[in-house]
């Protein structure tokens, strides 16, 4: 279900469109109200307003930190120097 903010005959309305995507909603609105409507925007669903708690990934201190890999673009363990062409 998508909520659309539309203007029909100079009257602004909020309508529920029983579809899954905004593209389908446009097609349904045009078929229902005609091409003369103005779609102002889409309103979020109640479900999307709910904040979901995000769990941070915890790093196990026993895991390798990949410190044995070679660093830098050249593969050497010393720092790479970038030169600018002037």
VMD Tcl script that builds the backbone (N, CA, C; Angstrom):
set m [mol new atoms 258]
animate dup $m
set s [atomselect $m all]
$s set {name element resname resid chain x y z} {
  {N N UNK 1 A 0.855 -1.174 0.000}
  {CA C UNK 1 A 0.000 0.000 0.000}
  {C C UNK 1 A 0.899 1.234 0.000}
  {N N UNK 2 A 0.625 2.140 -0.911}
  {CA C UNK 2 A 1.378 3.382 -1.015}
  {C C UNK 2 A 0.412 4.548 -0.824}
  {N N UNK 3 A 0.827 5.530 -0.035}
  {CA C UNK 3 A 0.019 6.744 0.145}
  {C C UNK 3 A 0.549 7.816 -0.784}
  {N N UNK 4 A -0.352 8.418 -1.543}
  {CA C UNK 4 A 0.033 9.452 -2.497}
  {C C UNK 4 A -0.611 10.777 -2.108}
  {N N UNK 5 A 0.160 11.837 -2.249}
  {CA C UNK 5 A -0.321 13.206 -2.049}
  {C C UNK 5 A -0.605 13.757 -3.437}
  {N N UNK 6 A -1.902 13.955 -3.767}
  {CA C UNK 6 A -2.273 14.361 -5.126}
  {C C UNK 6 A -3.169 15.598 -5.092}
  {N N UNK 7 A -3.283 16.247 -6.260}
  {CA C UNK 7 A -4.206 17.363 -6.450}
  {C C UNK 7 A -5.145 16.989 -7.592}
  {N N UNK 8 A -6.454 16.967 -7.268}
  {CA C UNK 8 A -7.493 16.668 -8.261}
  {C C UNK 8 A -8.466 17.836 -8.253}
  {N N UNK 9 A -8.642 18.469 -9.405}
  {CA C UNK 9 A -9.556 19.603 -9.544}
  {C C UNK 9 A -9.283 20.665 -8.475}
  {N N UNK 10 A -8.023 21.030 -8.334}
  {CA C UNK 10 A -7.556 22.045 -7.394}
  {C C UNK 10 A -7.827 21.701 -5.937}
  {N N UNK 11 A -8.077 20.430 -5.646}
  {CA C UNK 11 A -8.290 19.992 -4.271}
  {C C UNK 11 A -7.230 18.953 -3.918}
  {N N UNK 12 A -6.473 19.239 -2.867}
  {CA C UNK 12 A -5.396 18.347 -2.460}
  {C C UNK 12 A -5.962 17.198 -1.635}
  {N N UNK 13 A -5.489 15.969 -1.942}
  {CA C UNK 13 A -5.986 14.779 -1.263}
  {C C UNK 13 A -4.838 13.829 -0.957}
  {N N UNK 14 A -4.998 13.065 0.096}
  {CA C UNK 14 A -4.096 11.964 0.406}
  {C C UNK 14 A -4.889 10.689 0.126}
  {N N UNK 15 A -4.376 9.850 -0.783}
  {CA C UNK 15 A -5.096 8.626 -1.145}
  {C C UNK 15 A -4.189 7.416 -0.948}
  {N N UNK 16 A -4.818 6.293 -0.578}
  {CA C UNK 16 A -4.121 5.018 -0.469}
  {C C UNK 16 A -4.243 4.294 -1.802}
  {N N UNK 17 A -3.114 3.847 -2.329}
  {CA C UNK 17 A -3.102 3.117 -3.590}
  {C C UNK 17 A -2.637 1.689 -3.269}
  {N N UNK 18 A -3.469 0.685 -3.566}
  {CA C UNK 18 A -3.141 -0.695 -3.182}
  {C C UNK 18 A -2.172 -1.384 -4.137}
  {N N UNK 19 A -0.952 -0.873 -4.215}
  {CA C UNK 19 A 0.088 -1.445 -5.080}
  {C C UNK 19 A 1.399 -1.497 -4.307}
  {N N UNK 20 A 2.420 -2.119 -4.925}
  {CA C UNK 20 A 3.701 -2.289 -4.242}
  {C C UNK 20 A 4.725 -1.225 -4.606}
  {N N UNK 21 A 4.656 -0.665 -5.822}
  {CA C UNK 21 A 5.679 0.283 -6.258}
  {C C UNK 21 A 5.052 1.608 -6.660}
  {N N UNK 22 A 5.898 2.648 -6.706}
  {CA C UNK 22 A 5.424 3.964 -7.102}
  {C C UNK 22 A 5.040 3.990 -8.586}
  {N N UNK 23 A 5.724 3.219 -9.417}
  {CA C UNK 23 A 5.383 3.157 -10.845}
  {C C UNK 23 A 3.972 2.619 -11.039}
  {N N UNK 24 A 3.646 1.564 -10.299}
  {CA C UNK 24 A 2.290 1.009 -10.379}
  {C C UNK 24 A 1.272 2.006 -9.834}
  {N N UNK 25 A 1.659 2.744 -8.794}
  {CA C UNK 25 A 0.754 3.734 -8.202}
  {C C UNK 25 A 0.433 4.837 -9.200}
  {N N UNK 26 A 1.426 5.278 -9.961}
  {CA C UNK 26 A 1.188 6.310 -10.980}
  {C C UNK 26 A 0.187 5.808 -12.002}
  {N N UNK 27 A 0.363 4.566 -12.463}
  {CA C UNK 27 A -0.545 3.988 -13.454}
  {C C UNK 27 A -1.967 3.916 -12.905}
  {N N UNK 28 A -2.124 3.465 -11.654}
  {CA C UNK 28 A -3.448 3.341 -11.044}
  {C C UNK 28 A -4.083 4.720 -10.861}
  {N N UNK 29 A -3.293 5.693 -10.405}
  {CA C UNK 29 A -3.833 7.050 -10.211}
  {C C UNK 29 A -4.284 7.663 -11.529}
  {N N UNK 30 A -3.480 7.492 -12.589}
  {CA C UNK 30 A -3.876 8.029 -13.893}
  {C C UNK 30 A -5.130 7.349 -14.409}
  {N N UNK 31 A -5.222 6.021 -14.229}
  {CA C UNK 31 A -6.409 5.303 -14.686}
  {C C UNK 31 A -7.643 5.679 -13.875}
  {N N UNK 32 A -7.463 6.020 -12.607}
  {CA C UNK 32 A -8.590 6.351 -11.732}
  {C C UNK 32 A -9.040 7.802 -11.896}
  {N N UNK 33 A -8.083 8.738 -11.887}
  {CA C UNK 33 A -8.421 10.162 -11.872}
  {C C UNK 33 A -8.194 10.863 -13.202}
  {N N UNK 34 A -7.519 10.209 -14.136}
  {CA C UNK 34 A -7.214 10.844 -15.417}
  {C C UNK 34 A -5.841 11.492 -15.396}
  {N N UNK 35 A -5.392 11.868 -16.567}
  {CA C UNK 35 A -4.052 12.433 -16.696}
  {C C UNK 35 A -3.944 13.862 -16.164}
  {N N UNK 36 A -5.067 14.479 -15.786}
  {CA C UNK 36 A -5.068 15.849 -15.292}
  {C C UNK 36 A -4.687 15.983 -13.824}
  {N N UNK 37 A -4.413 14.880 -13.152}
  {CA C UNK 37 A -4.048 14.987 -11.737}
  {C C UNK 37 A -2.592 15.412 -11.601}
  {N N UNK 38 A -2.281 15.960 -10.447}
  {CA C UNK 38 A -0.899 16.326 -10.138}
  {C C UNK 38 A -0.475 15.510 -8.920}
  {N N UNK 39 A 0.566 14.736 -9.084}
  {CA C UNK 39 A 1.085 13.944 -7.967}
  {C C UNK 39 A 2.156 14.776 -7.274}
  {N N UNK 40 A 1.860 15.183 -6.049}
  {CA C UNK 40 A 2.788 16.028 -5.291}
  {C C UNK 40 A 3.913 15.219 -4.666}
  {N N UNK 41 A 3.614 13.977 -4.273}
  {CA C UNK 41 A 4.646 13.155 -3.653}
  {C C UNK 41 A 4.069 11.908 -3.027}
  {N N UNK 42 A 4.962 11.176 -2.348}
  {CA C UNK 42 A 4.606 9.910 -1.702}
  {C C UNK 42 A 4.818 10.061 -0.211}
  {N N UNK 43 A 3.890 9.545 0.561}
  {CA C UNK 43 A 4.003 9.604 2.008}
  {C C UNK 43 A 4.530 8.277 2.527}
  {N N UNK 44 A 5.356 8.317 3.551}
  {CA C UNK 44 A 5.905 7.066 4.087}
  {C C UNK 44 A 4.815 6.242 4.754}
  {N N UNK 45 A 4.976 4.934 4.682}
  {CA C UNK 45 A 4.058 4.025 5.373}
  {C C UNK 45 A 4.320 4.080 6.858}
  {N N UNK 46 A 3.351 3.671 7.656}
  {CA C UNK 46 A 3.534 3.648 9.103}
  {C C UNK 46 A 4.662 2.712 9.487}
  {N N UNK 47 A 4.793 1.597 8.765}
  {CA C UNK 47 A 5.828 0.630 9.083}
  {C C UNK 47 A 7.217 1.207 8.865}
  {N N UNK 48 A 7.394 2.072 7.860}
  {CA C UNK 48 A 8.719 2.609 7.584}
  {C C UNK 48 A 9.116 3.701 8.575}
  {N N UNK 49 A 8.152 4.227 9.344}
  {CA C UNK 49 A 8.469 5.242 10.340}
  {C C UNK 49 A 9.045 4.639 11.610}
  {N N UNK 50 A 8.876 3.347 11.787}
  {CA C UNK 50 A 9.367 2.685 12.986}
  {C C UNK 50 A 10.876 2.548 12.886}
  {N N UNK 51 A 11.554 3.044 13.894}
  {CA C UNK 51 A 13.012 2.936 13.904}
  {C C UNK 51 A 13.396 1.535 14.333}
  {N N UNK 52 A 14.240 0.920 13.533}
  {CA C UNK 52 A 14.703 -0.407 13.876}
  {C C UNK 52 A 16.058 -0.292 14.560}
  {N N UNK 53 A 16.226 -1.080 15.595}
  {CA C UNK 53 A 17.489 -1.062 16.321}
  {C C UNK 53 A 18.523 -1.835 15.516}
  {N N UNK 54 A 19.656 -1.209 15.300}
  {CA C UNK 54 A 20.727 -1.821 14.533}
  {C C UNK 54 A 21.762 -2.346 15.501}
  {N N UNK 55 A 22.135 -3.606 15.317}
  {CA C UNK 55 A 23.139 -4.208 16.179}
  {C C UNK 55 A 24.513 -3.976 15.568}
  {N N UNK 56 A 25.437 -3.451 16.368}
  {CA C UNK 56 A 26.808 -3.264 15.907}
  {C C UNK 56 A 27.499 -4.612 15.839}
  {N N UNK 57 A 28.379 -4.744 14.848}
  {CA C UNK 57 A 29.172 -5.960 14.771}
  {C C UNK 57 A 30.268 -5.879 15.815}
  {N N UNK 58 A 30.417 -6.922 16.591}
  {CA C UNK 58 A 31.461 -6.941 17.604}
  {C C UNK 58 A 32.654 -7.714 17.056}
  {N N UNK 59 A 33.827 -7.188 17.297}
  {CA C UNK 59 A 35.045 -7.820 16.830}
  {C C UNK 59 A 35.566 -8.719 17.934}
  {N N UNK 60 A 35.799 -9.969 17.577}
  {CA C UNK 60 A 36.365 -10.914 18.531}
  {C C UNK 60 A 37.853 -10.631 18.644}
  {N N UNK 61 A 38.327 -10.409 19.860}
  {CA C UNK 61 A 39.729 -10.042 20.048}
  {C C UNK 61 A 40.674 -11.179 19.674}
  {N N UNK 62 A 40.162 -12.390 19.520}
  {CA C UNK 62 A 40.999 -13.515 19.141}
  {C C UNK 62 A 41.189 -13.612 17.625}
  {N N UNK 63 A 40.416 -12.835 16.858}
  {CA C UNK 63 A 40.527 -12.891 15.407}
  {C C UNK 63 A 41.762 -12.141 14.933}
  {N N UNK 64 A 42.282 -12.532 13.788}
  {CA C UNK 64 A 43.445 -11.881 13.199}
  {C C UNK 64 A 43.063 -10.496 12.706}
  {N N UNK 65 A 43.974 -9.557 12.849}
  {CA C UNK 65 A 43.726 -8.206 12.348}
  {C C UNK 65 A 44.395 -7.982 10.999}
  {N N UNK 66 A 44.851 -9.057 10.366}
  {CA C UNK 66 A 45.482 -9.008 9.048}
  {C C UNK 66 A 46.716 -8.116 9.035}
  {N N UNK 67 A 47.436 -8.025 10.133}
  {CA C UNK 67 A 48.620 -7.172 10.197}
  {C C UNK 67 A 49.790 -7.776 9.444}
  {N N UNK 68 A 49.677 -9.025 9.031}
  {CA C UNK 68 A 50.776 -9.643 8.308}
  {C C UNK 68 A 50.697 -9.402 6.805}
  {N N UNK 69 A 49.677 -8.662 6.338}
  {CA C UNK 69 A 49.569 -8.356 4.910}
  {C C UNK 69 A 50.499 -7.205 4.559}
  {N N UNK 70 A 50.957 -7.185 3.319}
  {CA C UNK 70 A 51.811 -6.099 2.855}
  {C C UNK 70 A 50.979 -4.851 2.653}
  {N N UNK 71 A 51.515 -3.715 3.049}
  {CA C UNK 71 A 50.762 -2.479 2.938}
  {C C UNK 71 A 51.139 -1.690 1.705}
  {N N UNK 72 A 50.331 -0.697 1.370}
  {CA C UNK 72 A 50.628 0.211 0.273}
  {C C UNK 72 A 50.297 -0.357 -1.086}
  {N N UNK 73 A 50.249 0.530 -2.075}
  {CA C UNK 73 A 49.895 0.132 -3.425}
  {C C UNK 73 A 51.017 -0.652 -4.093}
  {N N UNK 74 A 52.269 -0.389 -3.715}
  {CA C UNK 74 A 53.390 -1.067 -4.354}
  {C C UNK 74 A 53.653 -2.429 -3.738}
  {N N UNK 75 A 53.022 -2.732 -2.617}
  {CA C UNK 75 A 53.236 -3.999 -1.959}
  {C C UNK 75 A 54.374 -3.958 -0.955}
  {N N UNK 76 A 55.086 -2.850 -0.859}
  {CA C UNK 76 A 56.179 -2.783 0.113}
  {C C UNK 76 A 55.620 -2.357 1.455}
  {N N UNK 77 A 56.371 -2.653 2.488}
  {CA C UNK 77 A 55.913 -2.306 3.831}
  {C C UNK 77 A 56.215 -0.859 4.171}
  {N N UNK 78 A 56.999 -0.157 3.341}
  {CA C UNK 78 A 57.272 1.256 3.563}
  {C C UNK 78 A 56.169 2.073 2.903}
  {N N UNK 79 A 56.008 3.305 3.364}
  {CA C UNK 79 A 54.948 4.157 2.844}
  {C C UNK 79 A 55.151 4.514 1.382}
  {N N UNK 80 A 54.082 4.561 0.623}
  {CA C UNK 80 A 54.137 4.959 -0.781}
  {C C UNK 80 A 54.105 6.473 -0.876}
  {N N UNK 81 A 54.781 7.035 -1.864}
  {CA C UNK 81 A 54.804 8.467 -2.089}
  {C C UNK 81 A 54.003 8.751 -3.352}
  {N N UNK 82 A 53.035 9.620 -3.224}
  {CA C UNK 82 A 52.224 10.018 -4.380}
  {C C UNK 82 A 52.816 11.296 -4.962}
  {N N UNK 83 A 52.976 11.340 -6.277}
  {CA C UNK 83 A 53.509 12.524 -6.917}
  {C C UNK 83 A 52.466 13.128 -7.819}
  {N N UNK 84 A 52.373 14.444 -7.791}
  {CA C UNK 84 A 51.432 15.145 -8.641}
  {C C UNK 84 A 52.141 15.625 -9.886}
  {N N UNK 85 A 51.514 15.450 -11.036}
  {CA C UNK 85 A 52.077 15.954 -12.278}
  {C C UNK 85 A 51.752 17.436 -12.390}
  {N N UNK 86 A 52.779 18.241 -12.492}
  {CA C UNK 86 A 52.542 19.693 -12.563}
  {C C UNK 86 A 52.919 20.222 -13.910}
}
mol reanalyze $m
mol bondsrecalc $m
mol representation Tube
mol addrep $m
